[in-house]
Amino acid sequence: DDSIMFKTADNQFFQIVVQPNTGQATLDQWYMEQLDETVINDSDRLSGANWQGIKSLDGLTLYLMDAGQKYIFTLAYNPGENNILDYINIFDLIIKSFILGAPAPANEPG
């Protein structure tokens, strides 16, 4: 109901989890509280068409929030037991193409 997982033949996987932002915290507040961080580096910030995100220090997890701050999405790449990042390029593509909500049909004006 609140997550999806894509698993590879060698047991590496990508997971997307969504949870409500019940406390209506900002992304920075939520990130610092959940991960016990005191500083967020600007280099760890990412954004998409309708979301803002913060990437974990190891680069394998992205925490993002929709523009309305109603939900928190976690996009994660787990390289499995061997810890070899065979699919990091696919994870980067997932992040770059992540869109919240349905895009407008191509034949309709913006």
Biopython code that builds the backbone (N, CA, C, O; Angstrom):
import numpy as np
from Bio.PDB.StructureBuilder import StructureBuilder

atoms = [
    (1, "ASP", "N", (0.809, -1.209, 0.000)),
    (1, "ASP", "CA", (0.000, 0.000, 0.000)),
    (1, "ASP", "C", (0.849, 1.268, 0.000)),
    (1, "ASP", "O", (0.476, 2.269, -0.612)),
    (2, "ASP", "N", (1.995, 1.224, 0.690)),
    (2, "ASP", "CA", (2.786, 2.439, 0.799)),
    (2, "ASP", "C", (4.213, 2.286, 0.292)),
    (2, "ASP", "O", (5.053, 3.152, 0.537)),
    (3, "SER", "N", (4.496, 1.185, -0.416)),
    (3, "SER", "CA", (5.846, 1.009, -0.946)),
    (3, "SER", "C", (5.837, 0.129, -2.193)),
    (3, "SER", "O", (4.896, -0.615, -2.469)),
    (4, "ILE", "N", (6.937, 0.259, -2.926)),
    (4, "ILE", "CA", (7.151, -0.584, -4.097)),
    (4, "ILE", "C", (8.632, -0.943, -4.126)),
    (4, "ILE", "O", (9.487, -0.134, -3.764)),
    (5, "MET", "N", (8.922, -2.159, -4.560)),
    (5, "MET", "CA", (10.304, -2.622, -4.602)),
    (5, "MET", "C", (10.584, -3.252, -5.962)),
    (5, "MET", "O", (9.771, -3.999, -6.505)),
    (6, "PHE", "N", (11.763, -2.927, -6.493)),
    (6, "PHE", "CA", (12.253, -3.533, -7.726)),
    (6, "PHE", "C", (13.522, -4.296, -7.363)),
    (6, "PHE", "O", (14.506, -3.705, -6.916)),
    (7, "LYS", "N", (13.492, -5.606, -7.556)),
    (7, "LYS", "CA", (14.605, -6.459, -7.143)),
    (7, "LYS", "C", (15.310, -7.031, -8.370)),
    (7, "LYS", "O", (14.660, -7.434, -9.335)),
    (8, "THR", "N", (16.633, -7.063, -8.328)),
    (8, "THR", "CA", (17.428, -7.610, -9.418)),
    (8, "THR", "C", (17.720, -9.087, -9.157)),
    (8, "THR", "O", (17.505, -9.582, -8.051)),
    (9, "ALA", "N", (18.200, -9.771, -10.161)),
    (9, "ALA", "CA", (18.488, -11.205, -10.032)),
    (9, "ALA", "C", (19.575, -11.482, -8.997)),
    (9, "ALA", "O", (19.610, -12.566, -8.415)),
    (10, "ASP", "N", (20.457, -10.519, -8.762)),
    (10, "ASP", "CA", (21.534, -10.715, -7.785)),
    (10, "ASP", "C", (21.198, -10.124, -6.406)),
    (10, "ASP", "O", (22.093, -9.833, -5.612)),
    (11, "ASN", "N", (19.907, -9.953, -6.139)),
    (11, "ASN", "CA", (19.372, -9.520, -4.838)),
    (11, "ASN", "C", (19.680, -8.083, -4.449)),
    (11, "ASN", "O", (19.574, -7.728, -3.275)),
    (12, "GLN", "N", (20.058, -7.251, -5.411)),
    (12, "GLN", "CA", (20.098, -5.826, -5.144)),
    (12, "GLN", "C", (18.672, -5.317, -5.381)),
    (12, "GLN", "O", (17.910, -5.932, -6.127)),
    (13, "PHE", "N", (18.312, -4.196, -4.747)),
    (13, "PHE", "CA", (16.956, -3.707, -4.973)),
    (13, "PHE", "C", (16.840, -2.207, -4.790)),
    (13, "PHE", "O", (17.643, -1.561, -4.117)),
    (14, "PHE", "N", (15.789, -1.682, -5.429)),
    (14, "PHE", "CA", (15.382, -0.289, -5.276)),
    (14, "PHE", "C", (14.038, -0.309, -4.569)),
    (14, "PHE", "O", (13.195, -1.162, -4.845)),
    (15, "GLN", "N", (13.844, 0.629, -3.661)),
    (15, "GLN", "CA", (12.576, 0.686, -2.945)),
    (15, "GLN", "C", (12.113, 2.132, -2.857)),
    (15, "GLN", "O", (12.911, 3.044, -2.640)),
    (16, "ILE", "N", (10.824, 2.322, -3.028)),
    (16, "ILE", "CA", (10.203, 3.628, -2.840)),
    (16, "ILE", "C", (9.129, 3.461, -1.778)),
    (16, "ILE", "O", (8.238, 2.622, -1.909)),
    (17, "VAL", "N", (9.219, 4.266, -0.726)),
    (17, "VAL", "CA", (8.269, 4.207, 0.386)),
    (17, "VAL", "C", (7.658, 5.598, 0.545)),
    (17, "VAL", "O", (8.366, 6.604, 0.487)),
    (18, "VAL", "N", (6.356, 5.647, 0.744)),
    (18, "VAL", "CA", (5.673, 6.921, 0.988)),
    (18, "VAL", "C", (5.023, 6.873, 2.360)),
    (18, "VAL", "O", (4.468, 5.853, 2.771)),
    (19, "GLN", "N", (5.104, 7.993, 3.056)),
    (19, "GLN", "CA", (4.453, 8.091, 4.366)),
    (19, "GLN", "C", (3.896, 9.501, 4.525)),
    (19, "GLN", "O", (4.453, 10.457, 3.985)),
    (20, "PRO", "N", (2.808, 9.628, 5.258)),
    (20, "PRO", "CA", (2.233, 10.965, 5.452)),
    (20, "PRO", "C", (3.134, 11.815, 6.352)),
    (20, "PRO", "O", (3.787, 11.304, 7.262)),
    (21, "ASN", "N", (3.154, 13.072, 6.087)),
    (21, "ASN", "CA", (3.895, 14.030, 6.909)),
    (21, "ASN", "C", (2.932, 14.536, 7.983)),
    (21, "ASN", "O", (2.465, 15.674, 7.929)),
    (22, "THR", "N", (2.647, 13.683, 8.944)),
    (22, "THR", "CA", (1.610, 13.969, 9.939)),
    (22, "THR", "C", (1.914, 15.194, 10.791)),
    (22, "THR", "O", (0.992, 15.891, 11.216)),
    (23, "GLY", "N", (3.172, 15.465, 11.042)),
    (23, "GLY", "CA", (3.521, 16.631, 11.853)),
    (23, "GLY", "C", (3.650, 17.902, 11.053)),
    (23, "GLY", "O", (3.947, 18.957, 11.614)),
    (24, "GLN", "N", (3.429, 17.824, 9.719)),
    (24, "GLN", "CA", (3.563, 18.974, 8.820)),
    (24, "GLN", "C", (4.928, 19.663, 8.966)),
    (24, "GLN", "O", (5.034, 20.885, 8.860)),
    (25, "ALA", "N", (5.960, 18.862, 9.209)),
    (25, "ALA", "CA", (7.318, 19.389, 9.315)),
    (25, "ALA", "C", (7.835, 19.756, 7.936)),
    (25, "ALA", "O", (7.372, 19.224, 6.927)),
    (26, "THR", "N", (8.798, 20.668, 7.899)),
    (26, "THR", "CA", (9.482, 20.933, 6.640)),
    (26, "THR", "C", (10.402, 19.744, 6.374)),
    (26, "THR", "O", (10.655, 18.935, 7.267)),
    (27, "LEU", "N", (10.891, 19.642, 5.160)),
    (27, "LEU", "CA", (11.808, 18.551, 4.834)),
    (27, "LEU", "C", (13.046, 18.602, 5.717)),
    (27, "LEU", "O", (13.484, 17.570, 6.226)),
    (28, "ASP", "N", (13.609, 19.774, 5.905)),
    (28, "ASP", "CA", (14.800, 19.908, 6.747)),
    (28, "ASP", "C", (14.514, 19.452, 8.181)),
    (28, "ASP", "O", (15.299, 18.705, 8.766)),
    (29, "GLN", "N", (13.391, 19.901, 8.741)),
    (29, "GLN", "CA", (13.031, 19.502, 10.106)),
    (29, "GLN", "C", (12.890, 17.998, 10.208)),
    (29, "GLN", "O", (13.434, 17.378, 11.122)),
    (30, "TRP", "N", (12.160, 17.407, 9.270)),
    (30, "TRP", "CA", (11.928, 15.960, 9.291)),
    (30, "TRP", "C", (13.241, 15.206, 9.168)),
    (30, "TRP", "O", (13.495, 14.280, 9.938)),
    (31, "TYR", "N", (14.076, 15.586, 8.215)),
    (31, "TYR", "CA", (15.354, 14.912, 7.972)),
    (31, "TYR", "C", (16.247, 14.967, 9.212)),
    (31, "TYR", "O", (16.791, 13.947, 9.637)),
    (32, "MET", "N", (16.394, 16.150, 9.781)),
    (32, "MET", "CA", (17.279, 16.293, 10.949)),
    (32, "MET", "C", (16.753, 15.512, 12.147)),
    (32, "MET", "O", (17.534, 14.931, 12.901)),
    (33, "GLU", "N", (15.433, 15.495, 12.326)),
    (33, "GLU", "CA", (14.854, 14.754, 13.448)),
    (33, "GLU", "C", (14.973, 13.250, 13.242)),
    (33, "GLU", "O", (15.388, 12.534, 14.153)),
    (34, "GLN", "N", (14.618, 12.766, 12.064)),
    (34, "GLN", "CA", (14.613, 11.319, 11.801)),
    (34, "GLN", "C", (16.015, 10.728, 11.744)),
    (34, "GLN", "O", (16.232, 9.599, 12.183)),
    (35, "LEU", "N", (16.964, 11.483, 11.207)),
    (35, "LEU", "CA", (18.313, 10.953, 11.018)),
    (35, "LEU", "C", (19.311, 11.500, 12.025)),
    (35, "LEU", "O", (20.510, 11.249, 11.910)),
    (36, "ASP", "N", (18.831, 12.237, 13.003)),
    (36, "ASP", "CA", (19.672, 12.799, 14.058)),
    (36, "ASP", "C", (20.851, 13.580, 13.477)),
    (36, "ASP", "O", (21.991, 13.436, 13.920)),
    (37, "GLU", "N", (20.552, 14.399, 12.487)),
    (37, "GLU", "CA", (21.555, 15.244, 11.841)),
    (37, "GLU", "C", (21.379, 16.674, 12.327)),
    (37, "GLU", "O", (20.271, 17.091, 12.664)),
    (38, "THR", "N", (22.463, 17.415, 12.362)),
    (38, "THR", "CA", (22.384, 18.814, 12.777)),
    (38, "THR", "C", (22.658, 19.773, 11.624)),
    (38, "THR", "O", (22.340, 20.960, 11.706)),
    (39, "VAL", "N", (23.252, 19.251, 10.544)),
    (39, "VAL", "CA", (23.601, 20.086, 9.400)),
    (39, "VAL", "C", (23.213, 19.350, 8.123)),
    (39, "VAL", "O", (23.375, 18.134, 8.023)),
    (40, "ILE", "N", (22.700, 20.100, 7.146)),
    (40, "ILE", "CA", (22.415, 19.546, 5.832)),
    (40, "ILE", "C", (23.270, 20.304, 4.832)),
    (40, "ILE", "O", (23.161, 21.525, 4.712)),
    (41, "ASN", "N", (24.119, 19.585, 4.116)),
    (41, "ASN", "CA", (24.981, 20.207, 3.123)),
    (41, "ASN", "C", (24.177, 20.558, 1.871)),
    (41, "ASN", "O", (23.329, 19.781, 1.432)),
    (42, "ASP", "N", (24.446, 21.718, 1.309)),
    (42, "ASP", "CA", (23.759, 22.121, 0.080)),
    (42, "ASP", "C", (24.014, 21.128, -1.048)),
    (42, "ASP", "O", (23.162, 20.956, -1.919)),
    (43, "SER", "N", (25.164, 20.477, -1.045)),
    (43, "SER", "CA", (25.492, 19.507, -2.089)),
    (43, "SER", "C", (24.619, 18.252, -2.011)),
    (43, "SER", "O", (24.548, 17.490, -2.976)),
    (44, "ASP", "N", (23.957, 18.030, -0.874)),
    (44, "ASP", "CA", (23.074, 16.873, -0.708)),
    (44, "ASP", "C", (21.630, 17.180, -1.086)),
    (44, "ASP", "O", (20.773, 16.299, -1.016)),
    (45, "ARG", "N", (21.350, 18.412, -1.482)),
    (45, "ARG", "CA", (19.994, 18.805, -1.848)),
    (45, "ARG", "C", (19.750, 18.538, -3.332)),
    (45, "ARG", "O", (20.604, 18.804, -4.179)),
    (46, "LEU", "N", (18.577, 18.013, -3.620)),
    (46, "LEU", "CA", (18.147, 17.755, -4.993)),
    (46, "LEU", "C", (16.721, 18.265, -5.144)),
    (46, "LEU", "O", (16.008, 18.444, -4.157)),
    (47, "SER", "N", (16.315, 18.496, -6.376)),
    (47, "SER", "CA", (14.927, 18.893, -6.596)),
    (47, "SER", "C", (14.454, 18.368, -7.940)),
    (47, "SER", "O", (15.238, 18.130, -8.859)),
    (48, "GLY", "N", (13.147, 18.197, -8.016)),
    (48, "GLY", "CA", (12.501, 17.764, -9.242)),
    (48, "GLY", "C", (11.426, 18.760, -9.611)),
    (48, "GLY", "O", (11.374, 19.863, -9.066)),
    (49, "ALA", "N", (10.570, 18.371, -10.537)),
    (49, "ALA", "CA", (9.525, 19.265, -11.027)),
    (49, "ALA", "C", (8.617, 19.744, -9.900)),
    (49, "ALA", "O", (8.223, 20.910, -9.881)),
    (50, "ASN", "N", (8.282, 18.869, -8.969)),
    (50, "ASN", "CA", (7.350, 19.241, -7.900)),
    (50, "ASN", "C", (7.753, 18.652, -6.553)),
    (50, "ASN", "O", (6.899, 18.315, -5.734)),
    (51, "TRP", "N", (9.063, 18.531, -6.331)),
    (51, "TRP", "CA", (9.541, 18.021, -5.054)),
    (51, "TRP", "C", (10.929, 18.580, -4.722)),
    (51, "TRP", "O", (11.674, 19.024, -5.596)),
    (52, "GLN", "N", (11.241, 18.541, -3.431)),
    (52, "GLN", "CA", (12.562, 18.889, -2.914)),
    (52, "GLN", "C", (13.068, 17.682, -2.159)),
    (52, "GLN", "O", (12.288, 16.992, -1.503)),
    (53, "GLY", "N", (14.368, 17.412, -2.238)),
    (53, "GLY", "CA", (14.901, 16.233, -1.577)),
    (53, "GLY", "C", (16.262, 16.452, -0.953)),
    (53, "GLY", "O", (16.960, 17.425, -1.239)),
    (54, "ILE", "N", (16.617, 15.510, -0.086)),
    (54, "ILE", "CA", (17.930, 15.493, 0.551)),
    (54, "ILE", "C", (18.470, 14.081, 0.420)),
    (54, "ILE", "O", (17.814, 13.113, 0.805)),
    (55, "LYS", "N", (19.675, 13.973, -0.127)),
    (55, "LYS", "CA", (20.320, 12.679, -0.320)),
    (55, "LYS", "C", (21.145, 12.336, 0.916)),
    (55, "LYS", "O", (21.772, 13.207, 1.518)),
    (56, "SER", "N", (21.137, 11.059, 1.283)),
    (56, "SER", "CA", (21.922, 10.604, 2.425)),
    (56, "SER", "C", (23.415, 10.759, 2.137)),
    (56, "SER", "O", (23.816, 10.911, 0.983)),
    (57, "LEU", "N", (24.227, 10.720, 3.178)),
    (57, "LEU", "CA", (25.671, 10.899, 3.024)),
    (57, "LEU", "C", (26.292, 9.864, 2.102)),
    (57, "LEU", "O", (27.230, 10.181, 1.369)),
    (58, "ASP", "N", (25.785, 8.619, 2.121)),
    (58, "ASP", "CA", (26.343, 7.582, 1.252)),
    (58, "ASP", "C", (25.761, 7.633, -0.164)),
    (58, "ASP", "O", (26.209, 6.896, -1.042)),
    (59, "GLY", "N", (24.770, 8.495, -0.390)),
    (59, "GLY", "CA", (24.186, 8.661, -1.709)),
    (59, "GLY", "C", (23.225, 7.570, -2.130)),
    (59, "GLY", "O", (22.798, 7.543, -3.285)),
    (60, "LEU", "N", (22.870, 6.665, -1.222)),
    (60, "LEU", "CA", (22.027, 5.527, -1.569)),
    (60, "LEU", "C", (20.562, 5.706, -1.180)),
    (60, "LEU", "O", (19.732, 4.841, -1.459)),
    (61, "THR", "N", (20.248, 6.829, -0.536)),
    (61, "THR", "CA", (18.877, 7.095, -0.139)),
    (61, "THR", "C", (18.560, 8.562, -0.398)),
    (61, "THR", "O", (19.367, 9.445, -0.107)),
    (62, "LEU", "N", (17.393, 8.804, -0.939)),
    (62, "LEU", "CA", (16.907, 10.166, -1.134)),
    (62, "LEU", "C", (15.593, 10.302, -0.388)),
    (62, "LEU", "O", (14.671, 9.507, -0.574)),
    (63, "TYR", "N", (15.518, 11.318, 0.458)),
    (63, "TYR", "CA", (14.290, 11.633, 1.176)),
    (63, "TYR", "C", (13.724, 12.876, 0.497)),
    (63, "TYR", "O", (14.406, 13.894, 0.382)),
    (64, "LEU", "N", (12.480, 12.789, 0.051)),
    (64, "LEU", "CA", (11.928, 13.954, -0.625)),
    (64, "LEU", "C", (10.510, 14.230, -0.161)),
    (64, "LEU", "O", (9.824, 13.368, 0.387)),
    (65, "MET", "N", (10.101, 15.467, -0.403)),
    (65, "MET", "CA", (8.790, 15.913, 0.031)),
    (65, "MET", "C", (8.100, 16.604, -1.124)),
    (65, "MET", "O", (8.727, 17.335, -1.892)),
    (66, "ASP", "N", (6.806, 16.366, -1.243)),
    (66, "ASP", "CA", (6.005, 17.025, -2.268)),
    (66, "ASP", "C", (5.877, 18.511, -1.954)),
    (66, "ASP", "O", (6.095, 18.934, -0.818)),
    (67, "ALA", "N", (5.525, 19.293, -2.957)),
    (67, "ALA", "CA", (5.433, 20.741, -2.802)),
    (67, "ALA", "C", (4.428, 21.143, -1.717)),
    (67, "ALA", "O", (4.617, 22.168, -1.062)),
    (68, "GLY", "N", (3.378, 20.367, -1.517)),
    (68, "GLY", "CA", (2.380, 20.666, -0.495)),
    (68, "GLY", "C", (2.768, 20.204, 0.893)),
    (68, "GLY", "O", (2.025, 20.430, 1.848)),
    (69, "GLN", "N", (3.919, 19.561, 1.024)),
    (69, "GLN", "CA", (4.453, 19.038, 2.290)),
    (69, "GLN", "C", (3.494, 18.081, 2.981)),
    (69, "GLN", "O", (3.416, 18.051, 4.210)),
    (70, "LYS", "N", (2.758, 17.290, 2.182)),
    (70, "LYS", "CA", (1.815, 16.337, 2.762)),
    (70, "LYS", "C", (2.422, 14.949, 2.933)),
    (70, "LYS", "O", (1.985, 14.180, 3.789)),
    (71, "TYR", "N", (3.441, 14.623, 2.109)),
    (71, "TYR", "CA", (4.018, 13.279, 2.133)),
    (71, "TYR", "C", (5.536, 13.335, 2.077)),
    (71, "TYR", "O", (6.130, 14.280, 1.558)),
    (72, "ILE", "N", (6.140, 12.298, 2.625)),
    (72, "ILE", "CA", (7.582, 12.103, 2.566)),
    (72, "ILE", "C", (7.814, 10.815, 1.794)),
    (72, "ILE", "O", (7.231, 9.777, 2.109)),
    (73, "PHE", "N", (8.652, 10.887, 0.800)),
    (73, "PHE", "CA", (8.993, 9.740, -0.034)),
    (73, "PHE", "C", (10.441, 9.375, 0.225)),
    (73, "PHE", "O", (11.310, 10.244, 0.294)),
    (74, "THR", "N", (10.693, 8.090, 0.367)),
    (74, "THR", "CA", (12.053, 7.603, 0.522)),
    (74, "THR", "C", (12.364, 6.731, -0.684)),
    (74, "THR", "O", (11.684, 5.734, -0.930)),
    (75, "LEU", "N", (13.391, 7.107, -1.431)),
    (75, "LEU", "CA", (13.871, 6.324, -2.562)),
    (75, "LEU", "C", (15.206, 5.750, -2.143)),
    (75, "LEU", "O", (16.120, 6.502, -1.806)),
    (76, "ALA", "N", (15.342, 4.433, -2.155)),
    (76, "ALA", "CA", (16.561, 3.804, -1.648)),
    (76, "ALA", "C", (17.092, 2.766, -2.625)),
    (76, "ALA", "O", (16.339, 2.095, -3.329)),
    (77, "TYR", "N", (18.405, 2.660, -2.641)),
    (77, "TYR", "CA", (19.098, 1.631, -3.415)),
    (77, "TYR", "C", (19.880, 0.785, -2.428)),
    (77, "TYR", "O", (20.735, 1.297, -1.705)),
    (78, "ASN", "N", (19.590, -0.513, -2.394)),
    (78, "ASN", "CA", (20.296, -1.445, -1.523)),
    (78, "ASN", "C", (21.150, -2.357, -2.399)),
    (78, "ASN", "O", (20.610, -3.162, -3.158)),
    (79, "PRO", "N", (22.487, -2.241, -2.304)),
    (79, "PRO", "CA", (23.361, -3.044, -3.158)),
    (79, "PRO", "C", (23.529, -4.487, -2.708)),
    (79, "PRO", "O", (24.308, -5.230, -3.306)),
    (80, "GLY", "N", (22.824, -4.893, -1.682)),
    (80, "GLY", "CA", (22.909, -6.279, -1.230)),
    (80, "GLY", "C", (24.164, -6.565, -0.427)),
    (80, "GLY", "O", (24.872, -5.652, 0.000)),
    (81, "GLU", "N", (24.423, -7.828, -0.233)),
    (81, "GLU", "CA", (25.529, -8.250, 0.628)),
    (81, "GLU", "C", (26.899, -7.896, 0.069)),
    (81, "GLU", "O", (27.832, -7.653, 0.835)),
    (82, "ASN", "N", (27.037, -7.862, -1.255)),
    (82, "ASN", "CA", (28.362, -7.611, -1.822)),
    (82, "ASN", "C", (28.750, -6.135, -1.812)),
    (82, "ASN", "O", (29.914, -5.805, -2.039)),
    (83, "ASN", "N", (27.800, -5.246, -1.556)),
    (83, "ASN", "CA", (28.039, -3.804, -1.496)),
    (83, "ASN", "C", (28.688, -3.235, -2.748)),
    (83, "ASN", "O", (29.381, -2.220, -2.677)),
    (84, "ILE", "N", (28.476, -3.869, -3.884)),
    (84, "ILE", "CA", (28.976, -3.353, -5.150)),
    (84, "ILE", "C", (27.819, -2.639, -5.838)),
    (84, "ILE", "O", (26.746, -3.214, -6.018)),
    (85, "LEU", "N", (28.039, -1.398, -6.217)),
    (85, "LEU", "CA", (26.980, -0.563, -6.771)),
    (85, "LEU", "C", (26.814, -0.809, -8.267)),
    (85, "LEU", "O", (27.108, 0.063, -9.085)),
    (86, "ASP", "N", (26.342, -1.998, -8.615)),
    (86, "ASP", "CA", (26.172, -2.370, -10.018)),
    (86, "ASP", "C", (25.113, -1.541, -10.726)),
    (86, "ASP", "O", (25.175, -1.379, -11.945)),
    (87, "TYR", "N", (24.149, -1.014, -9.992)),
    (87, "TYR", "CA", (23.006, -0.346, -10.608)),
    (87, "TYR", "C", (22.846, 1.106, -10.159)),
    (87, "TYR", "O", (21.740, 1.645, -10.189)),
    (88, "ILE", "N", (23.929, 1.732, -9.747)),
    (88, "ILE", "CA", (23.832, 3.117, -9.270)),
    (88, "ILE", "C", (23.350, 4.045, -10.383)),
    (88, "ILE", "O", (22.655, 5.024, -10.112)),
    (89, "ASN", "N", (23.714, 3.747, -11.633)),
    (89, "ASN", "CA", (23.242, 4.584, -12.743)),
    (89, "ASN", "C", (21.722, 4.495, -12.897)),
    (89, "ASN", "O", (21.076, 5.485, -13.241)),
    (90, "ILE", "N", (21.157, 3.331, -12.648)),
    (90, "ILE", "CA", (19.700, 3.177, -12.707)),
    (90, "ILE", "C", (19.045, 3.937, -11.558)),
    (90, "ILE", "O", (17.998, 4.559, -11.744)),
    (91, "PHE", "N", (19.649, 3.892, -10.379)),
    (91, "PHE", "CA", (19.120, 4.644, -9.243)),
    (91, "PHE", "C", (19.121, 6.143, -9.558)),
    (91, "PHE", "O", (18.149, 6.843, -9.272)),
    (92, "ASP", "N", (20.204, 6.625, -10.143)),
    (92, "ASP", "CA", (20.267, 8.039, -10.517)),
    (92, "ASP", "C", (19.174, 8.389, -11.530)),
    (92, "ASP", "O", (18.590, 9.470, -11.457)),
    (93, "LEU", "N", (18.894, 7.492, -12.468)),
    (93, "LEU", "CA", (17.827, 7.725, -13.451)),
    (93, "LEU", "C", (16.447, 7.723, -12.794)),
    (93, "LEU", "O", (15.574, 8.502, -13.178)),
    (94, "ILE", "N", (16.251, 6.853, -11.810)),
    (94, "ILE", "CA", (14.984, 6.833, -11.072)),
    (94, "ILE", "C", (14.763, 8.192, -10.413)),
    (94, "ILE", "O", (13.671, 8.758, -10.480)),
    (95, "ILE", "N", (15.810, 8.705, -9.777)),
    (95, "ILE", "CA", (15.703, 10.010, -9.105)),
    (95, "ILE", "C", (15.407, 11.108, -10.125)),
    (95, "ILE", "O", (14.502, 11.916, -9.921)),
    (96, "LYS", "N", (16.162, 11.140, -11.216)),
    (96, "LYS", "CA", (15.994, 12.205, -12.214)),
    (96, "LYS", "C", (14.620, 12.177, -12.867)),
    (96, "LYS", "O", (14.110, 13.220, -13.275)),
    (97, "SER", "N", (14.018, 11.008, -12.970)),
    (97, "SER", "CA", (12.725, 10.908, -13.648)),
    (97, "SER", "C", (11.539, 10.861, -12.679)),
    (97, "SER", "O", (10.400, 10.706, -13.120)),
    (98, "PHE", "N", (11.779, 10.991, -11.383)),
    (98, "PHE", "CA", (10.712, 10.873, -10.390)),
    (98, "PHE", "C", (9.779, 12.076, -10.475)),
    (98, "PHE", "O", (10.208, 13.222, -10.344)),
    (99, "ILE", "N", (8.501, 11.797, -10.696)),
    (99, "ILE", "CA", (7.477, 12.834, -10.784)),
    (99, "ILE", "C", (6.339, 12.449, -9.851)),
    (99, "ILE", "O", (5.912, 11.295, -9.827)),
    (100, "LEU", "N", (5.854, 13.403, -9.093)),
    (100, "LEU", "CA", (4.715, 13.173, -8.214)),
    (100, "LEU", "C", (3.452, 13.616, -8.914)),
    (100, "LEU", "O", (3.382, 14.727, -9.440)),
    (101, "GLY", "N", (2.447, 12.746, -8.921)),
    (101, "GLY", "CA", (1.194, 13.064, -9.573)),
    (101, "GLY", "C", (1.260, 12.758, -11.056)),
    (101, "GLY", "O", (2.321, 12.439, -11.592)),
    (102, "ALA", "N", (0.152, 12.854, -11.691)),
    (102, "ALA", "CA", (0.073, 12.555, -13.118)),
    (102, "ALA", "C", (0.486, 13.762, -13.937)),
    (102, "ALA", "O", (0.001, 14.868, -13.699)),
    (103, "PRO", "N", (1.388, 13.563, -14.909)),
    (103, "PRO", "CA", (1.757, 14.690, -15.768)),
    (103, "PRO", "C", (0.602, 15.048, -16.697)),
    (103, "PRO", "O", (-0.244, 14.209, -17.007)),
    (104, "ALA", "N", (0.580, 16.299, -17.135)),
    (104, "ALA", "CA", (-0.455, 16.733, -18.091)),
    (104, "ALA", "C", (-0.239, 16.039, -19.422)),
    (104, "ALA", "O", (0.906, 15.836, -19.825)),
    (105, "PRO", "N", (-1.315, 15.667, -20.121)),
    (105, "PRO", "CA", (-1.163, 15.065, -21.437)),
    (105, "PRO", "C", (-0.371, 15.964, -22.368)),
    (105, "PRO", "O", (-0.483, 17.188, -22.296)),
    (106, "ALA", "N", (0.427, 15.367, -23.241)),
    (106, "ALA", "CA", (1.330, 16.113, -24.109)),
    (106, "ALA", "C", (0.600, 17.064, -25.050)),
    (106, "ALA", "O", (1.166, 18.084, -25.446)),
    (107, "ASN", "N", (-0.627, 16.761, -25.413)),
    (107, "ASN", "CA", (-1.339, 17.600, -26.371)),
    (107, "ASN", "C", (-2.130, 18.732, -25.722)),
    (107, "ASN", "O", (-2.768, 19.514, -26.425)),
    (108, "GLU", "N", (-2.099, 18.832, -24.407)),
    (108, "GLU", "CA", (-2.796, 19.920, -23.712)),
    (108, "GLU", "C", (-1.806, 20.998, -23.324)),
    (108, "GLU", "O", (-0.681, 20.672, -22.943)),
    (109, "PRO", "N", (-2.172, 22.265, -23.404)),
    (109, "PRO", "CA", (-1.261, 23.336, -23.005)),
    (109, "PRO", "C", (-1.019, 23.311, -21.499)),
    (109, "PRO", "O", (-1.904, 22.995, -20.704)),
    (110, "GLY", "N", (0.250, 23.667, -21.133)),
    (110, "GLY", "CA", (0.774, 23.671, -19.794)),
    (110, "GLY", "C", (-0.129, 23.999, -18.719)),
    (110, "GLY", "O", (0.276, 24.014, -17.556)),
]
sb = StructureBuilder()
sb.init_structure("model")
sb.init_model(0)
sb.init_chain("A")
sb.init_seg("    ")
for serial, (resi, resn, name, xyz) in enumerate(atoms, 1):
    if name == "N":
        sb.init_residue(resn, " ", resi, " ")
    sb.init_atom(name, np.array(xyz, "f"), 0.0, 1.0, " ", f" {name:<3s}", serial, name[0])
structure = sb.get_structure()
